[in-house]
Amino acid sequence: MKEYELIAIGTGSAMNIVGAVVQRNPEMKVAVIDKDEPGGICLTRGCIPSKMLLYPAELIRTIANTEKFGIDVQVKEVDFQRVMERMRKAIQKDIDTIRQGLSNSENIDYYPAPAEFVGPYKLRVSDQTITSKMILLCTGSKPTVPPIKGLEDVGYLTSDTFLQMTRLPKRIAVIGGGYIAAEYGHFLSAMGSIVTIIGRNPQFLKQEEPEISALAKRELEKYMTILTNHEVKEVRKTSTGKKLLTINRADGAQIAIDTEEILVATGRSSHTDLLHPEKAGIDTDRNGWIIVDEYMESSQPNIWAFGDANGKHLFKHAANYESQIVYYNAVLKKRVKADYHAIPHAVFTYPEIGAVGLREREAIERFGADNVLIGFYRYENTAKGEAMAVRDYFVKVIVKRDDLKILGAHIIGPHASVLIQEVVNLMYTTTQNITPITRGMHIHPALTEVVERAFRSLMEPAHYHHVQEGHTHS
């Protein structure tokens, strides 16, 4: 049995810690294990490759909307294979660089193979048993595939296998109504596919504010079909492709959808069925996510789980943040708690969505309606928004009345993922107060004014809904 001072499973955000540890102590014996290509989910089949595909889709939609500015241009052809190959080539270059670094490191033993626990602090990998008193579990996640009758027989794509596509399907049905379904539906429709999204939840993009979800659905439906509150009950092969039999969960009405290909985008699941943490005395919840305390430590002392492995926030930026917490606690022996009050996210569709913190309903449940204020401002009511000729896009902010503490912010419109950062940064200050935004000088005319003005327009929640609902363009 080979003994190490540190074992890391996963080559995503775990490498933040491994790199810092090796730099701090060059003689430390470290094992790095990853059954997949190195780099983690974000690089190999997640956020980075998907955004390399979504940017061309954004360009296509932007070009299609230039006529209102007196610009007569059109997209003559979309080379789908070239778009996909550009993404794969760039990703593979980074993967190869990471693999070379791991394989040639004098400090690291790299195991490109599956690992499983065989006992407390003991793992079997590549026909060897290895052990360490400190183990990092950054094992990522896998696509969730619902048990739909006939699905396995007819075949389907997931967010993992989607990236290997070489031919654009004429028609594609996307099962799922979350951000993965929305982003890939946007991409495929921009490339030229006829897209149908089928979501079980009554609300498209259920993690967003209802009014943002409604506007996103309305805008995206200009390019695709979006069915909410529908469930796929069965999938069958046909002479021309595949057929999905769906049912409206509200009234029981059935709809048959003919398609060439199916993309399953119904979320992510734990990888612990391969890892067998129970053999090491590591507790998991009913869905298989590793249970950790506020310090990111599992039920087994000095075994730490972060990123997708603990199932808390499945974002790369959250995993990077958690890796810092683990480094403080596991390596520096400090006691630093993870703080999740302001985990931002973005949906890279057309329009873009950015959000952080509490939604309105959550804020009212926690603090009471009398102690919550809502700020609301439309892009079109700023000089830059008018210049961009946008309609109905907006910024919504949620503030605690008694101390003007920022509780949340939600944006739909161009550059939402950039604009939300102004709010995110303030939510990590000591007071989390709105004053720096309302007193800070904002460039005029720049799009950041829409954020400033949202905070300057605080009102009662009831009044906000009156204002918001009374101004919608067709």
N, C-alpha and C positions, 0 to 999 in steps of 0.2 A: 504494500500500500504506500502510495506516494503522498507526502505531506507538504502542504503549502501554507503560507501565511495569509493568503487571500485567494478565494475562488470567486470568480464573477461569471454568472450565467447570463449571456446576452451581450451583444456588442453595440447596443444603442447608447442610451444615457449612462449605462454602467461604465462606459469608457471614460466619462468625465472623472470618475473616482479612480479608476485604474491608472489613468495618466498622471493624476495628481499624486497618487501613492508612490508610483515608480519614480517620479521626479523628486519626491521627498526622501525616499529611501531606495536608492538604486540597487541595493543588494537584496531587496525583498523578493521572495519567491511567490510568483503569482500565476494562477491558472485562469485562462479565459476560454469559455465554452460557448459555442453557438452552432446549433444544428443547421441553421440556414446560412445564406450568404451574409458576410459580415457587414455591419453598418446599422443594423436595427431596422424595424419596420418602417420608420419615417423615411429613411433613405431608399430602402430596397423595394418597397411596395405600398408606401403610404403617402405622406404629405408632399414630399419632394417630387416624385414622379407625377403625382396627380396634378400638382400646380404647374408643372411643365406642360401638361396637356391643357389645362384650363386657361392659360394665358393666350394661346392661339384662338381658343373659343371666344375669349373676351374681345380679341381683335376683330373677329368676324362680326360679332354683334355690334361693336362700335362702328365699323365700316358701314354696316347696314342702316345705321341711324344718322348718317351724315347728310342726307338729303335736306333735312330741315335747316341746315346751315348754308345751303346753296352750293353744296359740294356734290357733284355727280360722279360717284365711283361705285364699283361693284366688285364682288369677289367672283372671279372667273372660274376658279378651280380650287378645290381643297385636296391636297395630296395626303390622304390619311396615313398611308404607309410611311411617308417622310416625317410626318408629325410624330408618329409612334417611335420611329427609329431614332430620331433626334433625342427623344426622352431616354430610350434604352441605352444609347451610346454614352450619354452624359452620366447616367446612373452607374453603368458598368465601370466606367473609368474610376469613379470614387470607390466602388466596391473593391476593385483590384488594388487600389492604393492602400486601403485599410487592410486587406488580406496580406499584402506584402509586408506592411508594417508589423502586423501581429506575428506573421511567420518568421520574420527575421529579428525579432526583438530578443536580446540576450536575457531580459528580465522576465519574459512571459512565455509560458508553455501554452500554445494555442491548440485547442481541441475542436475541430470542425465536425462535431458529431453530437447526436442526442445524448442527454444526461438524465439520470434518474437517481433519486435517493435510495440507498439501501439500508440506511440507518442514520441516527443523529450525526450530523456533520460528515457524513460519508456519501460519496457519489460514485456511481459506475458510469464510465465514459470510455469509449474506444477500448473495451475489454480490460480496462484498468479500474482499480478502486483508488480514489483519491480522497483526501480529507483536509479540512482546514477548520480552525476555530473561528474564522470570520468568512461568511458567505454572503454574496450579493445576488439577489434574485431579481433580474430585470429581463424577464422571460418573454415579454411582449404578449400578444394575443392572436387569435385567429378569427376568421370570418364565421359568424353565426349562420347556420343553414337550417331553416325551419323544416319540420317534418311534413312536407307537403306530398300528398300522394302522387306518385309518378315522376317526381322531380329528379330523383337519382337516375331513373331510367332514360329520360330524355336528354339529360346533361344541362349544364348551366355554367355561367361565369361567376366569379366572386371578385372582390376588389383585389385579391392576390393574382388571380389568373387573367384578369382583364388586361393587365399591362403587357401581356404576351400576344395580344390580338394583332393580326397582320392585315385583316380584311374588315372593312366597315359593313356591319349588317344593315340591310335596307330597313328592317324593322327590329326593334328591341323592346322588350318589356322589362322594367326594373321593379323588382319586388322589394319594397321598403319605402318609407316616406321621410327618412332622416337626411342628415347632411351629405352622407356618401351617395345616396340615391339622387339627391338634388344636384350635387356637383357633377356626377358622371352623366346624369340625364341632360344637364346643360351642355356638357362637352359633346356628347353623342349627337344631340340635336343640331348643334353648331356645325358639326362635321357633315351632317346631311342625313342622319338616320331619322326615321319616324319613331318617336319615343313615347311610350306609355309608362307612367309611374303609378304603382299600386301600393298604397299605404294602408295599414290596418287602423291607425289612429284617426279619429275624426279631424284632427288638426295636422295639416302638413307642417313639417319641421316643428314637432311638438315641444322642443326645448326652447323655442323662441316665444316672445310676446305674441299673443293672438293677432294683434293688428299688423305686426311685422310678417307673421306667417301668411296672413290673408293677402297682403300686398305682394309678397314674394310669389305666392301661388298665382295671383292674377297676372303678374308680369311674365313668369315662366310659361304660363299657359298660352302665351302668344306663339310659342315654339314647340309645345308638346302637350300631351294629355296627362292630367294629374287626377287620379282617383283617390279620394280619401275615404276612410271608414269602409274600405273594401278588403276582403280577405281572399287569398288564392286558396282554393280548396283542392284543386287537382290540376295536373299538367299532363297533356297527352301529345304523342307524336302525330303529325299529320303528313300528308303527301308533299306538302310545300314547306313544312317547318314544324312549329310547335303551337299548341293551343292551351291557353290558361283559362280555367273555369273559376270565375270569381263570384263572390256573393256580397251584396251590400249589407253591412252589419246592422244598418238602421231599419231597413224594410224587407230584407230577405230577397230582393231582386237579384237575379243572376245575369252576369255579363260574360260572354266568351270573347277572348282576345286572341287573335291570330298574330303570330310573330315568327321571326326567323331565329332570334336568339333571346336568351334570358340572362339577366344579371341579378344575382341575389345580393342585396345591400341592406341587410336587416340587423346590422350591428356587429359587435365583436364578442368573442367568448374567451374564457380562460384556457391557458395551455397546461394547467396542472395535471390533466389526465395523463400526460406524458412524464411529468416530473415526479409524481408520487410523493408529494410533501408529507403525506400522512405517515410515511415510513420513517420520517425524520422528526416526528412529533410537532410538525408545523400545522397549525390550524387554518382551515379554509372556510369560507361561507358556503351557503347552499349552491351557489353558482360556480364554485371552484376558485374564486379569487382569494389570494392569500390575505389573511387578516393581520393588520399591523396596528400598532398603537400610534400615539401622536408624534412619536419620534421615528416612525417608519420601521420599527423593530417588530419582527414576527413573534409568535408565542415561544419560539426557541431562541434563547439569548444569543445575541451577536449574529443572527441571521436576519438580513434586512431585505424587504421587498418594496420595490418602487416602480414607477412607470405603470404600464398596463397590468403588470403582475398583481397589483393590489386592487385593480378595478375601480379606483376612485375617480380619476379624471384621465380619460384616454386621449391626451394631447401630448405632443412632443415637448412643448414648453412646460407643461406640468411635470413631466418626467425629468427634465433638466433641473427644475426647481427642487424636486424631491431628491435628486442626486446630491444637491448641495446640503440638504438637511441630513442625508445619510452620511456624507463626508464629515460634517461637524460632529455627529454623534458617534459614528463607528470608528473614525480615524483620529479625530482631534479630541475625542472623549468629552465633548461638551454636551449639554442637555438643551437642545433647540427643538421646539415643537413646530410641526408643519402648520401653516396657516393658509386656509383655502377660501378666504372671504372674497378674493378678487381674482378668480381664474378666468381669463378672457378666452374667447373663441371667435372664429370667423367662419363664414360660409362663402366660398368663392364662386358664387353664381352670378347671374346678370339679372337683377342688381346684386351687389355684394351686401353681406350682413356682418356686423361686428357687435359683440355684446360682452358685458362683464357684470358680475355681481348679481344681486337679487332682481327677480321680476316683480312687477307691481303687486301681484297677488301675494307673493311670498313676503314682501315688505309690509303689506297691510296685516297679514296674519301675525307677523313677528312684532310689529311696533304699534299697530292700530291705525285706522284710517285717519284719525285726528292728528297723528304725528308723522304723516307722510305727505310730501309734496311732489308733484310731477312737473317736470319741465318738458316743453315740446316746441320744436321749431322745424320748419320745412326748408329743404335745400333751396327751393325756388324763390324763397323770400330773402335770400342773400344775393349780393351782386354776382358772385361767382356762380351760384346755382342758376341764376337767370341767364348768365352767359352760356352755361352748359345746356340750357333749355330742358332741364329735368322737371318732372312733375311727380308730386305725391311722396317723394322720398323724404325721410325725416330723421331727426334725432330725438330720442326720448330719454330723459334722465330721471332718476328717482332719488330723492333726498329726504333725510330725517329733519323734521321741522325744528326741533328744539336746539340742535347744534349745527345744522346745515352740513351734516356728514353725508358723503356720497354713498348711497346704498347700491346703485346699479346704473347702467346705461345701455341703451340699445339703439343701434343705428342700421338703417337700410338705405343704400344708395352708393354712388361712386366713392371708392376709396374708404369704405366703412372700416376695413381692417386697419387702416392707418389712423383715421380720425379717433377711433376708440382708444388709442394708446394714450392720448392726452388725459383721458379719464382714468385709465388703468394706473398710470404713474402717480396720480394724486391719491388713489386708493391705497397706495403703499407708503404714504407719509404718516406721521404720528397722529395728526388730527383727521385726516381723510376729508378735509373741509373743501368747500367749493370756492373759497376766496381767491386762490391763485388763478383760477380760470376767469372769474368775474372781474378781477382787478388787473389781470395780466393783459398786456397790449397784444392784440391780435392783428396780423397783417390784413390790410384791406386793399383790394378785395381778394380774399383767399377763402378756401372752403372751410378752414378751421373756424370761421365766424359762425357757422351753423351750430357748432358745439357750444361756443360762448353764449350765443343767444338762447339756446335751450336752457342753460342754467340761469339766465336772466329772466326767464318766463315762468317761474315756479307758480303753481296753482294747486287748488284742491283736486284730488282724484276725480270727483264727480264733474267738476268744471272741465278738466282735461278731456274727459270722454265726450262732453258736449262739443268742445272745440274740434277734437280729432274726427269725430264722426260727421261733423257738419261741413267738412271741406274735403271732398274726394273727387278727383277728375275721373271722367269716364275713359 
